[in-house]
Amino acid sequence: MAKEEVLSFEGMIDEILPDGRFRVELENGHRLIAYTAGRMRRFRIRSVVGDAVRVEMTPYDLTKGRIVYRDRGPGGPGAPNKRR
């Protein structure tokens, strides 16, 4: 069991900031600064503006979070080609 409970929210990346950070707007309209989790960095999962992401936050600081999952949108790997 974890030392402290984390809050998990769905959101969308608004802006890419320096130093590997992102500005994320959650579904409820709250904006926060998030960084990519170590496993995403390890497997070189890239995030761009407009990606839907899952963010984990601690209940003590609701202005910062960690991106733990990026949803594959249309046109990602495994999507059908539109060429003829």
C-alpha positions in Angstrom: 0.0 0.0 0.0 1.2 3.5 -0.9 2.4 5.9 1.7 -0.1 8.5 0.6 -3.0 8.4 -1.7 -2.8 10.0 -5.1 -5.6 11.7 -7.1 -5.9 10.7 -10.7 -7.5 13.0 -13.3 -7.9 13.1 -17.1 -6.8 16.2 -19.0 -5.3 17.6 -22.1 -1.9 19.2 -22.8 -2.2 22.9 -23.4 1.4 24.1 -23.6 4.9 22.6 -23.6 7.2 24.3 -21.1 10.9 24.2 -20.8 12.7 21.5 -18.7 10.3 18.7 -19.7 7.2 20.2 -18.1 3.7 20.7 -19.6 0.8 22.9 -18.8 -2.3 20.6 -18.5 -5.9 21.5 -18.4 -8.0 19.0 -16.5 -11.6 18.1 -17.5 -13.0 20.2 -14.7 -11.2 23.3 -16.0 -8.3 23.4 -13.4 -4.9 24.1 -14.9 -1.6 22.7 -13.5 2.0 22.1 -14.4 2.9 18.4 -14.9 6.1 16.5 -15.7 6.3 13.1 -17.4 6.7 10.0 -15.2 10.0 8.2 -15.2 8.6 5.2 -17.1 7.3 7.5 -19.9 10.7 9.1 -20.1 12.5 5.7 -20.1 10.5 4.4 -23.1 10.7 7.8 -24.9 7.0 8.4 -25.0 6.6 11.8 -26.6 3.7 14.2 -25.7 2.5 17.1 -27.9 -0.1 19.8 -27.5 -3.6 18.4 -27.7 -2.8 14.9 -26.3 -5.2 13.5 -23.8 -3.3 12.4 -20.7 -3.9 10.9 -17.2 -2.3 13.0 -14.4 -1.6 11.9 -10.8 -1.5 14.5 -8.1 -0.9 14.5 -4.4 -3.7 16.0 -2.2 -1.2 18.4 -0.6 -0.3 20.4 -3.7 -3.0 20.7 -6.4 -0.9 22.9 -8.7 1.6 20.2 -9.7 1.2 16.7 -11.1 2.8 13.8 -12.9 1.7 12.5 -16.3 1.4 8.8 -16.1 -0.4 7.9 -19.3 -0.9 9.4 -22.8 -3.9 8.3 -24.8 -3.2 7.4 -28.4 -5.3 9.7 -30.5 -6.3 9.3 -34.1 -3.3 8.9 -36.4 -1.2 7.1 -33.8 0.5 3.7 -34.2 -2.0 1.0 -35.3 -4.3 3.5 -37.0 -5.3 2.7 -40.6 -3.4 4.5 -43.4 -5.4 7.1 -45.3 -3.3 6.8 -48.4 -4.8 5.4 -51.6 
